[in-house]
Amino acid sequence: YTRSVDTRDSATRNVLLYLQKKCLPSDKPCDVLHGHWWIVYTDTDIPVAFAGMTRSSQWLDAGYLCRAGVTPDYTGNGLQKKLIRVRIAKAKKLNWNWVVTDTTANPASSNSLISQGFRLYEPSVPWAYKHSLYWRLNISKDKYRAVQRSRSKKVKAS
């Protein structure tokens, strides 16, 4: 089952840290104190997958799928796609018009995004690595252009 979690709870933060290290061993764990986070548990309460979403730092009306992972023993069960759908639903509840993300050398994640309707695009201000792919999904039927944030101060884009 998938559970939305409160990252103000230190035990929850520890589970997310464990999952990040287990699912993405070569990546530095990211901060989970901001945004919206979910954990997937087995029927016996073992955490096996996670995902996060923050408000985009580049657009006012967009969510950024910041991190997701599935433990090796549970890949191939559609958990990543389920977590994408959960985050899209949350973005709609927040009245955001877009969801954006990036992938780097990860065909499985790219294929999951494609299966959920995401399209490749080239952002005006790329935020990831030189060889990263950038993805977006319009979740609003009436809004076709994202509202860009002011560039008056230096902001890490996402």
Helices and strands as residue ranges (DSSP letters): E 2-5, H 10-23, E 36-41, E 47-55, E 62-70, G 72-74, H 79-93, E 98-103, H 107-115, E 119-121, E 133-138
